[in-house]
Amino acid sequence: MNNGGRTASAKTIGSLIMHRYDGVKEGPKANDIIQIMRMEHGCEISKSLAWDAREYAISLVRGIPEQNFGKISKYLHMLKEANP
């Protein structure tokens, strides 16, 4: 967000838009985020900032794949314990 020379971070923008990725397959693309920020917040952002914000929002909602993959072995162990 550019307001008098100040720019919001991808994390700030991602936090504002993360609800748009909850429960949907894709969610807004970078150009959509640019439009959202322009219409709802009156701010201009670059495409690269929009892309970074998108990636951050998705990671907040869905988690990071590498971290989730590491949980599989724990989940399988719990299943075996619950169902001998």
N, CA, C and O atoms as a Maestro MAE file, in Angstrom:
{
 s_m_m2io_version
 :::
 2.0.0
}

f_m_ct {
 s_m_title
 :::
 protein
 m_atom[336] {
  # First column is atom index #
  i_m_mmod_type
  r_m_x_coord
  r_m_y_coord
  r_m_z_coord
  i_m_residue_number
  s_m_chain_name
  s_m_pdb_residue_name
  s_m_pdb_atom_name
  i_m_atomic_number
  :::
  1 25 0.852 -1.162 0.000 1 A "MET " " N  " 7
  2 3 0.000 0.000 0.000 1 A "MET " " CA " 6
  3 2 0.895 1.220 0.000 1 A "MET " " C  " 6
  4 15 1.785 1.351 0.840 1 A "MET " " O  " 8
  5 25 0.663 2.077 -0.908 2 A "ASN " " N  " 7
  6 3 1.484 3.265 -0.999 2 A "ASN " " CA " 6
  7 2 0.670 4.452 -0.522 2 A "ASN " " C  " 6
  8 15 -0.303 4.856 -1.159 2 A "ASN " " O  " 8
  9 25 1.073 4.993 0.585 3 A "ASN " " N  " 7
  10 3 0.365 6.117 1.175 3 A "ASN " " CA " 6
  11 2 1.407 7.106 1.658 3 A "ASN " " C  " 6
  12 15 1.934 6.964 2.762 3 A "ASN " " O  " 8
  13 25 1.709 8.098 0.852 4 A "GLY " " N  " 7
  14 3 2.710 9.077 1.226 4 A "GLY " " CA " 6
  15 2 4.100 8.487 1.302 4 A "GLY " " C  " 6
  16 15 4.882 8.867 2.173 4 A "GLY " " O  " 8
  17 25 4.426 7.568 0.410 5 A "GLY " " N  " 7
  18 3 5.750 6.976 0.389 5 A "GLY " " CA " 6
  19 2 5.908 5.754 1.269 5 A "GLY " " C  " 6
  20 15 6.977 5.142 1.277 5 A "GLY " " O  " 8
  21 25 4.885 5.383 2.003 6 A "ARG " " N  " 7
  22 3 4.956 4.209 2.869 6 A "ARG " " CA " 6
  23 2 4.324 3.023 2.153 6 A "ARG " " C  " 6
  24 15 3.327 3.168 1.447 6 A "ARG " " O  " 8
  25 25 4.915 1.857 2.342 7 A "THR " " N  " 7
  26 3 4.425 0.659 1.677 7 A "THR " " CA " 6
  27 2 4.159 -0.432 2.701 7 A "THR " " C  " 6
  28 15 4.981 -0.676 3.585 7 A "THR " " O  " 8
  29 25 3.014 -1.088 2.584 8 A "ALA " " N  " 7
  30 3 2.693 -2.207 3.472 8 A "ALA " " CA " 6
  31 2 3.473 -3.433 3.029 8 A "ALA " " C  " 6
  32 15 3.820 -3.574 1.856 8 A "ALA " " O  " 8
  33 25 3.739 -4.303 3.965 9 A "SER " " N  " 7
  34 3 4.463 -5.528 3.643 9 A "SER " " CA " 6
  35 2 3.510 -6.571 3.066 9 A "SER " " C  " 6
  36 15 2.289 -6.451 3.167 9 A "SER " " O  " 8
  37 25 4.099 -7.587 2.463 10 A "ALA " " N  " 7
  38 3 3.310 -8.699 1.937 10 A "ALA " " CA " 6
  39 2 2.550 -9.382 3.075 10 A "ALA " " C  " 6
  40 15 1.434 -9.864 2.880 10 A "ALA " " O  " 8
  41 25 3.156 -9.421 4.259 11 A "LYS " " N  " 7
  42 3 2.495 -10.047 5.409 11 A "LYS " " CA " 6
  43 2 1.251 -9.263 5.817 11 A "LYS " " C  " 6
  44 15 0.221 -9.855 6.143 11 A "LYS " " O  " 8
  45 25 1.342 -7.950 5.802 12 A "THR " " N  " 7
  46 3 0.192 -7.125 6.168 12 A "THR " " CA " 6
  47 2 -0.939 -7.317 5.170 12 A "THR " " C  " 6
  48 15 -2.090 -7.519 5.555 12 A "THR " " O  " 8
  49 25 -0.609 -7.255 3.898 13 A "ILE " " N  " 7
  50 3 -1.628 -7.429 2.858 13 A "ILE " " CA " 6
  51 2 -2.166 -8.854 2.891 13 A "ILE " " C  " 6
  52 15 -3.373 -9.065 2.778 13 A "ILE " " O  " 8
  53 25 -1.276 -9.831 3.047 14 A "GLY " " N  " 7
  54 3 -1.699 -11.229 3.133 14 A "GLY " " CA " 6
  55 2 -2.671 -11.460 4.277 14 A "GLY " " C  " 6
  56 15 -3.635 -12.214 4.140 14 A "GLY " " O  " 8
  57 25 -2.418 -10.813 5.402 15 A "SER " " N  " 7
  58 3 -3.319 -10.937 6.553 15 A "SER " " CA " 6
  59 2 -4.692 -10.335 6.250 15 A "SER " " C  " 6
  60 15 -5.712 -10.831 6.728 15 A "SER " " O  " 8
  61 25 -4.711 -9.269 5.456 16 A "LEU " " N  " 7
  62 3 -5.981 -8.632 5.086 16 A "LEU " " CA " 6
  63 2 -6.811 -9.493 4.138 16 A "LEU " " C  " 6
  64 15 -8.040 -9.433 4.160 16 A "LEU " " O  " 8
  65 25 -6.142 -10.296 3.306 17 A "ILE " " N  " 7
  66 3 -6.866 -11.053 2.279 17 A "ILE " " CA " 6
  67 2 -6.970 -12.543 2.572 17 A "ILE " " C  " 6
  68 15 -7.597 -13.269 1.800 17 A "ILE " " O  " 8
  69 25 -6.380 -13.020 3.656 18 A "MET " " N  " 7
  70 3 -6.318 -14.462 3.895 18 A "MET " " CA " 6
  71 2 -7.693 -15.123 3.960 18 A "MET " " C  " 6
  72 15 -7.830 -16.289 3.587 18 A "MET " " O  " 8
  73 25 -8.710 -14.403 4.425 19 A "HIS " " N  " 7
  74 3 -10.053 -14.986 4.503 19 A "HIS " " CA " 6
  75 2 -10.593 -15.371 3.126 19 A "HIS " " C  " 6
  76 15 -11.498 -16.200 3.029 19 A "HIS " " O  " 8
  77 25 -10.057 -14.788 2.078 20 A "ARG " " N  " 7
  78 3 -10.514 -15.082 0.721 20 A "ARG " " CA " 6
  79 2 -9.995 -16.426 0.204 20 A "ARG " " C  " 6
  80 15 -10.441 -16.899 -0.842 20 A "ARG " " O  " 8
  81 25 -9.055 -17.043 0.929 21 A "TYR " " N  " 7
  82 3 -8.495 -18.337 0.533 21 A "TYR " " CA " 6
  83 2 -9.028 -19.479 1.385 21 A "TYR " " C  " 6
  84 15 -8.753 -20.646 1.105 21 A "TYR " " O  " 8
  85 25 -9.777 -19.153 2.408 22 A "ASP " " N  " 7
  86 3 -10.284 -20.164 3.323 22 A "ASP " " CA " 6
  87 2 -11.452 -20.912 2.687 22 A "ASP " " C  " 6
  88 15 -12.475 -20.310 2.359 22 A "ASP " " O  " 8
  89 25 -11.300 -22.221 2.512 23 A "GLY " " N  " 7
  90 3 -12.369 -23.055 1.985 23 A "GLY " " CA " 6
  91 2 -12.559 -23.006 0.482 23 A "GLY " " C  " 6
  92 15 -13.547 -23.538 -0.023 23 A "GLY " " O  " 8
  93 25 -11.647 -22.388 -0.247 24 A "VAL " " N  " 7
  94 3 -11.738 -22.356 -1.707 24 A "VAL " " CA " 6
  95 2 -10.493 -22.996 -2.305 24 A "VAL " " C  " 6
  96 15 -9.448 -23.086 -1.660 24 A "VAL " " O  " 8
  97 25 -10.626 -23.437 -3.545 25 A "LYS " " N  " 7
  98 3 -9.496 -24.126 -4.173 25 A "LYS " " CA " 6
  99 2 -8.365 -23.176 -4.542 25 A "LYS " " C  " 6
  100 15 -7.200 -23.470 -4.276 25 A "LYS " " O  " 8
  101 25 -8.695 -22.038 -5.153 26 A "GLU " " N  " 7
  102 3 -7.637 -21.140 -5.623 26 A "GLU " " CA " 6
  103 2 -7.601 -19.784 -4.934 26 A "GLU " " C  " 6
  104 15 -6.553 -19.385 -4.426 26 A "GLU " " O  " 8
  105 25 -8.695 -19.080 -4.906 27 A "GLY " " N  " 7
  106 3 -8.691 -17.738 -4.334 27 A "GLY " " CA " 6
  107 2 -8.168 -16.718 -5.333 27 A "GLY " " C  " 6
  108 15 -7.858 -17.067 -6.473 27 A "GLY " " O  " 8
  109 25 -8.067 -15.456 -4.914 28 A "PRO " " N  " 7
  110 3 -7.670 -14.384 -5.826 28 A "PRO " " CA " 6
  111 2 -6.243 -14.533 -6.350 28 A "PRO " " C  " 6
  112 15 -5.347 -14.987 -5.638 28 A "PRO " " O  " 8
  113 25 -6.056 -14.146 -7.592 29 A "LYS " " N  " 7
  114 3 -4.730 -14.110 -8.215 29 A "LYS " " CA " 6
  115 2 -4.113 -12.730 -7.943 29 A "LYS " " C  " 6
  116 15 -4.764 -11.857 -7.369 29 A "LYS " " O  " 8
  117 25 -2.867 -12.541 -8.354 30 A "ALA " " N  " 7
  118 3 -2.157 -11.285 -8.086 30 A "ALA " " CA " 6
  119 2 -2.921 -10.072 -8.622 30 A "ALA " " C  " 6
  120 15 -3.060 -9.068 -7.923 30 A "ALA " " O  " 8
  121 25 -3.414 -10.162 -9.854 31 A "ASN " " N  " 7
  122 3 -4.159 -9.026 -10.422 31 A "ASN " " CA " 6
  123 2 -5.442 -8.747 -9.642 31 A "ASN " " C  " 6
  124 15 -5.849 -7.594 -9.499 31 A "ASN " " O  " 8
  125 25 -6.075 -9.806 -9.140 32 A "ASP " " N  " 7
  126 3 -7.278 -9.630 -8.320 32 A "ASP " " CA " 6
  127 2 -6.942 -8.906 -7.017 32 A "ASP " " C  " 6
  128 15 -7.701 -8.054 -6.553 32 A "ASP " " O  " 8
  129 25 -5.795 -9.257 -6.434 33 A "ILE " " N  " 7
  130 3 -5.375 -8.629 -5.178 33 A "ILE " " CA " 6
  131 2 -5.090 -7.148 -5.399 33 A "ILE " " C  " 6
  132 15 -5.417 -6.315 -4.554 33 A "ILE " " O  " 8
  133 25 -4.486 -6.826 -6.523 34 A "ILE " " N  " 7
  134 3 -4.246 -5.418 -6.862 34 A "ILE " " CA " 6
  135 2 -5.573 -4.664 -6.901 34 A "ILE " " C  " 6
  136 15 -5.686 -3.564 -6.361 34 A "ILE " " O  " 8
  137 25 -6.573 -5.261 -7.542 35 A "GLN " " N  " 7
  138 3 -7.900 -4.637 -7.628 35 A "GLN " " CA " 6
  139 2 -8.551 -4.523 -6.247 35 A "GLN " " C  " 6
  140 15 -9.143 -3.494 -5.922 35 A "GLN " " O  " 8
  141 25 -8.441 -5.572 -5.445 36 A "ILE " " N  " 7
  142 3 -9.015 -5.555 -4.092 36 A "ILE " " CA " 6
  143 2 -8.407 -4.421 -3.276 36 A "ILE " " C  " 6
  144 15 -9.123 -3.663 -2.621 36 A "ILE " " O  " 8
  145 25 -7.095 -4.311 -3.320 37 A "MET " " N  " 7
  146 3 -6.422 -3.266 -2.546 37 A "MET " " CA " 6
  147 2 -6.799 -1.880 -3.056 37 A "MET " " C  " 6
  148 15 -6.945 -0.944 -2.269 37 A "MET " " O  " 8
  149 25 -6.956 -1.748 -4.352 38 A "ARG " " N  " 7
  150 3 -7.338 -0.460 -4.938 38 A "ARG " " CA " 6
  151 2 -8.763 -0.090 -4.533 38 A "ARG " " C  " 6
  152 15 -9.022 1.037 -4.112 38 A "ARG " " O  " 8
  153 25 -9.692 -1.051 -4.665 39 A "MET " " N  " 7
  154 3 -11.106 -0.758 -4.422 39 A "MET " " CA " 6
  155 2 -11.450 -0.671 -2.928 39 A "MET " " C  " 6
  156 15 -12.192 0.220 -2.514 39 A "MET " " O  " 8
  157 25 -10.914 -1.586 -2.128 40 A "GLU " " N  " 7
  158 3 -11.307 -1.646 -0.725 40 A "GLU " " CA " 6
  159 2 -10.441 -0.796 0.200 40 A "GLU " " C  " 6
  160 15 -10.889 -0.368 1.263 40 A "GLU " " O  " 8
  161 25 -9.188 -0.553 -0.216 41 A "HIS " " N  " 7
  162 3 -8.274 0.167 0.672 41 A "HIS " " CA " 6
  163 2 -7.692 1.433 0.041 41 A "HIS " " C  " 6
  164 15 -6.954 2.171 0.694 41 A "HIS " " O  " 8
  165 25 -8.025 1.685 -1.229 42 A "GLY " " N  " 7
  166 3 -7.557 2.894 -1.896 42 A "GLY " " CA " 6
  167 2 -6.057 2.957 -2.082 42 A "GLY " " C  " 6
  168 15 -5.472 4.040 -2.070 42 A "GLY " " O  " 8
  169 25 -5.426 1.802 -2.254 43 A "CYS " " N  " 7
  170 3 -3.966 1.741 -2.347 43 A "CYS " " CA " 6
  171 2 -3.522 1.049 -3.625 43 A "CYS " " C  " 6
  172 15 -4.182 0.135 -4.120 43 A "CYS " " O  " 8
  173 25 -2.410 1.495 -4.138 44 A "GLU " " N  " 7
  174 3 -1.785 0.867 -5.299 44 A "GLU " " CA " 6
  175 2 -0.625 0.001 -4.817 44 A "GLU " " C  " 6
  176 15 0.209 0.448 -4.030 44 A "GLU " " O  " 8
  177 25 -0.580 -1.233 -5.292 45 A "ILE " " N  " 7
  178 3 0.539 -2.116 -4.968 45 A "ILE " " CA " 6
  179 2 1.063 -2.734 -6.255 45 A "ILE " " C  " 6
  180 15 0.357 -2.797 -7.261 45 A "ILE " " O  " 8
  181 25 2.293 -3.183 -6.211 46 A "SER " " N  " 7
  182 3 2.902 -3.805 -7.388 46 A "SER " " CA " 6
  183 2 2.426 -5.247 -7.522 46 A "SER " " C  " 6
  184 15 1.904 -5.842 -6.579 46 A "SER " " O  " 8
  185 25 2.622 -5.786 -8.711 47 A "LYS " " N  " 7
  186 3 2.239 -7.173 -8.950 47 A "LYS " " CA " 6
  187 2 3.091 -8.123 -8.109 47 A "LYS " " C  " 6
  188 15 2.588 -9.133 -7.616 47 A "LYS " " O  " 8
  189 25 4.371 -7.809 -7.941 48 A "SER " " N  " 7
  190 3 5.230 -8.691 -7.143 48 A "SER " " CA " 6
  191 2 4.819 -8.671 -5.669 48 A "SER " " C  " 6
  192 15 4.870 -9.702 -4.999 48 A "SER " " O  " 8
  193 25 4.415 -7.510 -5.165 49 A "LEU " " N  " 7
  194 3 3.940 -7.435 -3.785 49 A "LEU " " CA " 6
  195 2 2.624 -8.201 -3.640 49 A "LEU " " C  " 6
  196 15 2.409 -8.888 -2.642 49 A "LEU " " O  " 8
  197 25 1.755 -8.082 -4.630 50 A "ALA " " N  " 7
  198 3 0.493 -8.823 -4.608 50 A "ALA " " CA " 6
  199 2 0.762 -10.327 -4.619 50 A "ALA " " C  " 6
  200 15 0.106 -11.081 -3.899 50 A "ALA " " O  " 8
  201 25 1.720 -10.764 -5.430 51 A "TRP " " N  " 7
  202 3 2.056 -12.187 -5.497 51 A "TRP " " CA " 6
  203 2 2.603 -12.673 -4.151 51 A "TRP " " C  " 6
  204 15 2.208 -13.736 -3.672 51 A "TRP " " O  " 8
  205 25 3.498 -11.909 -3.547 52 A "ASP " " N  " 7
  206 3 4.060 -12.290 -2.252 52 A "ASP " " CA " 6
  207 2 2.971 -12.336 -1.177 52 A "ASP " " C  " 6
  208 15 2.977 -13.218 -0.318 52 A "ASP " " O  " 8
  209 25 2.046 -11.392 -1.229 53 A "ALA " " N  " 7
  210 3 0.936 -11.371 -0.275 53 A "ALA " " CA " 6
  211 2 0.051 -12.594 -0.468 53 A "ALA " " C  " 6
  212 15 -0.424 -13.182 0.504 53 A "ALA " " O  " 8
  213 25 -0.169 -12.975 -1.719 54 A "ARG " " N  " 7
  214 3 -0.960 -14.173 -2.040 54 A "ARG " " CA " 6
  215 2 -0.304 -15.413 -1.453 54 A "ARG " " C  " 6
  216 15 -0.968 -16.222 -0.804 54 A "ARG " " O  " 8
  217 25 0.990 -15.563 -1.677 55 A "GLU " " N  " 7
  218 3 1.724 -16.723 -1.163 55 A "GLU " " CA " 6
  219 2 1.667 -16.764 0.363 55 A "GLU " " C  " 6
  220 15 1.500 -17.833 0.951 55 A "GLU " " O  " 8
  221 25 1.804 -15.615 0.996 56 A "TYR " " N  " 7
  222 3 1.752 -15.548 2.456 56 A "TYR " " CA " 6
  223 2 0.356 -15.928 2.963 56 A "TYR " " C  " 6
  224 15 0.229 -16.696 3.916 56 A "TYR " " O  " 8
  225 25 -0.684 -15.390 2.328 57 A "ALA " " N  " 7
  226 3 -2.056 -15.690 2.746 57 A "ALA " " CA " 6
  227 2 -2.357 -17.178 2.604 57 A "ALA " " C  " 6
  228 15 -2.977 -17.775 3.484 57 A "ALA " " O  " 8
  229 25 -1.923 -17.773 1.510 58 A "ILE " " N  " 7
  230 3 -2.148 -19.206 1.303 58 A "ILE " " CA " 6
  231 2 -1.427 -20.017 2.371 58 A "ILE " " C  " 6
  232 15 -1.977 -20.989 2.888 58 A "ILE " " O  " 8
  233 25 -0.197 -19.625 2.706 59 A "SER " " N  " 7
  234 3 0.542 -20.369 3.731 59 A "SER " " CA " 6
  235 2 -0.118 -20.238 5.102 59 A "SER " " C  " 6
  236 15 -0.062 -21.171 5.903 59 A "SER " " O  " 8
  237 25 -0.742 -19.095 5.384 60 A "LEU " " N  " 7
  238 3 -1.459 -18.935 6.651 60 A "LEU " " CA " 6
  239 2 -2.677 -19.848 6.717 60 A "LEU " " C  " 6
  240 15 -2.951 -20.462 7.748 60 A "LEU " " O  " 8
  241 25 -3.402 -19.930 5.606 61 A "VAL " " N  " 7
  242 3 -4.648 -20.692 5.582 61 A "VAL " " CA " 6
  243 2 -4.395 -22.191 5.469 61 A "VAL " " C  " 6
  244 15 -5.019 -22.983 6.175 61 A "VAL " " O  " 8
  245 25 -3.491 -22.578 4.590 62 A "ARG " " N  " 7
  246 3 -3.292 -24.002 4.293 62 A "ARG " " CA " 6
  247 2 -2.060 -24.602 4.934 62 A "ARG " " C  " 6
  248 15 -1.914 -25.824 4.964 62 A "ARG " " O  " 8
  249 25 -1.185 -23.781 5.439 63 A "GLY " " N  " 7
  250 3 0.064 -24.286 6.000 63 A "GLY " " CA " 6
  251 2 1.105 -24.471 4.914 63 A "GLY " " C  " 6
  252 15 0.808 -24.378 3.723 63 A "GLY " " O  " 8
  253 25 2.321 -24.733 5.338 64 A "ILE " " N  " 7
  254 3 3.425 -24.940 4.406 64 A "ILE " " CA " 6
  255 2 3.515 -26.438 4.125 64 A "ILE " " C  " 6
  256 15 3.613 -27.224 5.067 64 A "ILE " " O  " 8
  257 25 3.484 -26.858 2.857 65 A "PRO " " N  " 7
  258 3 3.444 -28.289 2.523 65 A "PRO " " CA " 6
  259 2 4.529 -29.118 3.208 65 A "PRO " " C  " 6
  260 15 4.253 -30.224 3.673 65 A "PRO " " O  " 8
  261 25 5.737 -28.610 3.276 66 A "GLU " " N  " 7
  262 3 6.823 -29.369 3.886 66 A "GLU " " CA " 6
  263 2 6.547 -29.638 5.364 66 A "GLU " " C  " 6
  264 15 6.843 -30.720 5.869 66 A "GLU " " O  " 8
  265 25 5.983 -28.652 6.048 67 A "GLN " " N  " 7
  266 3 5.669 -28.833 7.465 67 A "GLN " " CA " 6
  267 2 4.523 -29.820 7.645 67 A "GLN " " C  " 6
  268 15 4.546 -30.640 8.562 67 A "GLN " " O  " 8
  269 25 3.523 -29.744 6.775 68 A "ASN " " N  " 7
  270 3 2.390 -30.657 6.868 68 A "ASN " " CA " 6
  271 2 2.806 -32.083 6.546 68 A "ASN " " C  " 6
  272 15 2.310 -33.021 7.169 68 A "ASN " " O  " 8
  273 25 3.697 -32.264 5.596 69 A "PHE " " N  " 7
  274 3 4.167 -33.590 5.219 69 A "PHE " " CA " 6
  275 2 4.860 -34.263 6.398 69 A "PHE " " C  " 6
  276 15 4.742 -35.475 6.577 69 A "PHE " " O  " 8
  277 25 5.568 -33.499 7.188 70 A "GLY " " N  " 7
  278 3 6.261 -34.035 8.350 70 A "GLY " " CA " 6
  279 2 5.318 -34.557 9.428 70 A "GLY " " C  " 6
  280 15 5.739 -35.326 10.292 70 A "GLY " " O  " 8
  281 25 4.072 -34.158 9.394 71 A "LYS " " N  " 7
  282 3 3.097 -34.589 10.398 71 A "LYS " " CA " 6
  283 2 2.470 -35.941 10.068 71 A "LYS " " C  " 6
  284 15 1.788 -36.521 10.913 71 A "LYS " " O  " 8
  285 25 2.687 -36.449 8.867 72 A "ILE " " N  " 7
  286 3 2.042 -37.692 8.441 72 A "ILE " " CA " 6
  287 2 2.454 -38.867 9.318 72 A "ILE " " C  " 6
  288 15 1.603 -39.657 9.727 72 A "ILE " " O  " 8
  289 25 3.741 -38.995 9.612 73 A "SER " " N  " 7
  290 3 4.187 -40.140 10.413 73 A "SER " " CA " 6
  291 2 3.569 -40.111 11.813 73 A "SER " " C  " 6
  292 15 3.206 -41.159 12.346 73 A "SER " " O  " 8
  293 25 3.447 -38.938 12.405 74 A "LYS " " N  " 7
  294 3 2.811 -38.820 13.720 74 A "LYS " " CA " 6
  295 2 1.337 -39.218 13.638 74 A "LYS " " C  " 6
  296 15 0.818 -39.899 14.523 74 A "LYS " " O  " 8
  297 25 0.676 -38.788 12.573 75 A "TYR " " N  " 7
  298 3 -0.731 -39.110 12.378 75 A "TYR " " CA " 6
  299 2 -0.919 -40.616 12.218 75 A "TYR " " C  " 6
  300 15 -1.832 -41.190 12.813 75 A "TYR " " O  " 8
  301 25 -0.065 -41.267 11.419 76 A "LEU " " N  " 7
  302 3 -0.158 -42.714 11.235 76 A "LEU " " CA " 6
  303 2 0.078 -43.452 12.544 76 A "LEU " " C  " 6
  304 15 -0.598 -44.440 12.830 76 A "LEU " " O  " 8
  305 25 1.021 -42.985 13.332 77 A "HIS " " N  " 7
  306 3 1.283 -43.606 14.634 77 A "HIS " " CA " 6
  307 2 0.047 -43.505 15.533 77 A "HIS " " C  " 6
  308 15 -0.320 -44.472 16.201 77 A "HIS " " O  " 8
  309 25 -0.585 -42.345 15.545 78 A "MET " " N  " 7
  310 3 -1.782 -42.161 16.365 78 A "MET " " CA " 6
  311 2 -2.917 -43.064 15.884 78 A "MET " " C  " 6
  312 15 -3.671 -43.596 16.699 78 A "MET " " O  " 8
  313 25 -3.044 -43.242 14.569 79 A "LEU " " N  " 7
  314 3 -4.068 -44.141 14.031 79 A "LEU " " CA " 6
  315 2 -3.826 -45.575 14.479 79 A "LEU " " C  " 6
  316 15 -4.762 -46.273 14.870 79 A "LEU " " O  " 8
  317 25 -2.577 -46.015 14.423 80 A "LYS " " N  " 7
  318 3 -2.242 -47.383 14.835 80 A "LYS " " CA " 6
  319 2 -2.505 -47.587 16.323 80 A "LYS " " C  " 6
  320 15 -2.973 -48.651 16.730 80 A "LYS " " O  " 8
  321 25 -2.208 -46.581 17.130 81 A "GLU " " N  " 7
  322 3 -2.460 -46.675 18.569 81 A "GLU " " CA " 6
  323 2 -3.964 -46.750 18.861 81 A "GLU " " C  " 6
  324 15 -4.391 -47.485 19.751 81 A "GLU " " O  " 8
  325 25 -4.749 -45.997 18.119 82 A "ALA " " N  " 7
  326 3 -6.196 -45.959 18.343 82 A "ALA " " CA " 6
  327 2 -6.900 -47.184 17.770 82 A "ALA " " C  " 6
  328 15 -7.972 -47.563 18.243 82 A "ALA " " O  " 8
  329 25 -6.300 -47.807 16.750 83 A "ASN " " N  " 7
  330 3 -6.900 -48.964 16.074 83 A "ASN " " CA " 6
  331 2 -5.881 -50.102 15.982 83 A "ASN " " C  " 6
  332 15 -5.297 -50.332 14.923 83 A "ASN " " O  " 8
  333 25 -5.669 -50.813 17.094 84 A "PRO " " N  " 7
  334 3 -4.623 -51.859 17.072 84 A "PRO " " CA " 6
  335 2 -4.939 -53.037 16.172 84 A "PRO " " C  " 6
  336 15 -4.143 -53.970 16.073 84 A "PRO " " O  " 8
  :::
 }
 m_bond[335] {
  # First column is bond index #
  i_m_from
  i_m_to
  i_m_order
  :::
  1 1 2 1
  2 2 3 1
  3 3 4 2
  4 3 5 1
  5 5 6 1
  6 6 7 1
  7 7 8 2
  8 7 9 1
  9 9 10 1
  10 10 11 1
  11 11 12 2
  12 11 13 1
  13 13 14 1
  14 14 15 1
  15 15 16 2
  16 15 17 1
  17 17 18 1
  18 18 19 1
  19 19 20 2
  20 19 21 1
  21 21 22 1
  22 22 23 1
  23 23 24 2
  24 23 25 1
  25 25 26 1
  26 26 27 1
  27 27 28 2
  28 27 29 1
  29 29 30 1
  30 30 31 1
  31 31 32 2
  32 31 33 1
  33 33 34 1
  34 34 35 1
  35 35 36 2
  36 35 37 1
  37 37 38 1
  38 38 39 1
  39 39 40 2
  40 39 41 1
  41 41 42 1
  42 42 43 1
  43 43 44 2
  44 43 45 1
  45 45 46 1
  46 46 47 1
  47 47 48 2
  48 47 49 1
  49 49 50 1
  50 50 51 1
  51 51 52 2
  52 51 53 1
  53 53 54 1
  54 54 55 1
  55 55 56 2
  56 55 57 1
  57 57 58 1
  58 58 59 1
  59 59 60 2
  60 59 61 1
  61 61 62 1
  62 62 63 1
  63 63 64 2
  64 63 65 1
  65 65 66 1
  66 66 67 1
  67 67 68 2
  68 67 69 1
  69 69 70 1
  70 70 71 1
  71 71 72 2
  72 71 73 1
  73 73 74 1
  74 74 75 1
  75 75 76 2
  76 75 77 1
  77 77 78 1
  78 78 79 1
  79 79 80 2
  80 79 81 1
  81 81 82 1
  82 82 83 1
  83 83 84 2
  84 83 85 1
  85 85 86 1
  86 86 87 1
  87 87 88 2
  88 87 89 1
  89 89 90 1
  90 90 91 1
  91 91 92 2
  92 91 93 1
  93 93 94 1
  94 94 95 1
  95 95 96 2
  96 95 97 1
  97 97 98 1
  98 98 99 1
  99 99 100 2
  100 99 101 1
  101 101 102 1
  102 102 103 1
  103 103 104 2
  104 103 105 1
  105 105 106 1
  106 106 107 1
  107 107 108 2
  108 107 109 1
  109 109 110 1
  110 110 111 1
  111 111 112 2
  112 111 113 1
  113 113 114 1
  114 114 115 1
  115 115 116 2
  116 115 117 1
  117 117 118 1
  118 118 119 1
  119 119 120 2
  120 119 121 1
  121 121 122 1
  122 122 123 1
  123 123 124 2
  124 123 125 1
  125 125 126 1
  126 126 127 1
  127 127 128 2
  128 127 129 1
  129 129 130 1
  130 130 131 1
  131 131 132 2
  132 131 133 1
  133 133 134 1
  134 134 135 1
  135 135 136 2
  136 135 137 1
  137 137 138 1
  138 138 139 1
  139 139 140 2
  140 139 141 1
  141 141 142 1
  142 142 143 1
  143 143 144 2
  144 143 145 1
  145 145 146 1
  146 146 147 1
  147 147 148 2
  148 147 149 1
  149 149 150 1
  150 150 151 1
  151 151 152 2
  152 151 153 1
  153 153 154 1
  154 154 155 1
  155 155 156 2
  156 155 157 1
  157 157 158 1
  158 158 159 1
  159 159 160 2
  160 159 161 1
  161 161 162 1
  162 162 163 1
  163 163 164 2
  164 163 165 1
  165 165 166 1
  166 166 167 1
  167 167 168 2
  168 167 169 1
  169 169 170 1
  170 170 171 1
  171 171 172 2
  172 171 173 1
  173 173 174 1
  174 174 175 1
  175 175 176 2
  176 175 177 1
  177 177 178 1
  178 178 179 1
  179 179 180 2
  180 179 181 1
  181 181 182 1
  182 182 183 1
  183 183 184 2
  184 183 185 1
  185 185 186 1
  186 186 187 1
  187 187 188 2
  188 187 189 1
  189 189 190 1
  190 190 191 1
  191 191 192 2
  192 191 193 1
  193 193 194 1
  194 194 195 1
  195 195 196 2
  196 195 197 1
  197 197 198 1
  198 198 199 1
  199 199 200 2
  200 199 201 1
  201 201 202 1
  202 202 203 1
  203 203 204 2
  204 203 205 1
  205 205 206 1
  206 206 207 1
  207 207 208 2
  208 207 209 1
  209 209 210 1
  210 210 211 1
  211 211 212 2
  212 211 213 1
  213 213 214 1
  214 214 215 1
  215 215 216 2
  216 215 217 1
  217 217 218 1
  218 218 219 1
  219 219 220 2
  220 219 221 1
  221 221 222 1
  222 222 223 1
  223 223 224 2
  224 223 225 1
  225 225 226 1
  226 226 227 1
  227 227 228 2
  228 227 229 1
  229 229 230 1
  230 230 231 1
  231 231 232 2
  232 231 233 1
  233 233 234 1
  234 234 235 1
  235 235 236 2
  236 235 237 1
  237 237 238 1
  238 238 239 1
  239 239 240 2
  240 239 241 1
  241 241 242 1
  242 242 243 1
  243 243 244 2
  244 243 245 1
  245 245 246 1
  246 246 247 1
  247 247 248 2
  248 247 249 1
  249 249 250 1
  250 250 251 1
  251 251 252 2
  252 251 253 1
  253 253 254 1
  254 254 255 1
  255 255 256 2
  256 255 257 1
  257 257 258 1
  258 258 259 1
  259 259 260 2
  260 259 261 1
  261 261 262 1
  262 262 263 1
  263 263 264 2
  264 263 265 1
  265 265 266 1
  266 266 267 1
  267 267 268 2
  268 267 269 1
  269 269 270 1
  270 270 271 1
  271 271 272 2
  272 271 273 1
  273 273 274 1
  274 274 275 1
  275 275 276 2
  276 275 277 1
  277 277 278 1
  278 278 279 1
  279 279 280 2
  280 279 281 1
  281 281 282 1
  282 282 283 1
  283 283 284 2
  284 283 285 1
  285 285 286 1
  286 286 287 1
  287 287 288 2
  288 287 289 1
  289 289 290 1
  290 290 291 1
  291 291 292 2
  292 291 293 1
  293 293 294 1
  294 294 295 1
  295 295 296 2
  296 295 297 1
  297 297 298 1
  298 298 299 1
  299 299 300 2
  300 299 301 1
  301 301 302 1
  302 302 303 1
  303 303 304 2
  304 303 305 1
  305 305 306 1
  306 306 307 1
  307 307 308 2
  308 307 309 1
  309 309 310 1
  310 310 311 1
  311 311 312 2
  312 311 313 1
  313 313 314 1
  314 314 315 1
  315 315 316 2
  316 315 317 1
  317 317 318 1
  318 318 319 1
  319 319 320 2
  320 319 321 1
  321 321 322 1
  322 322 323 1
  323 323 324 2
  324 323 325 1
  325 325 326 1
  326 326 327 1
  327 327 328 2
  328 327 329 1
  329 329 330 1
  330 330 331 1
  331 331 332 2
  332 331 333 1
  333 333 334 1
  334 334 335 1
  335 335 336 2
  :::
 }
}
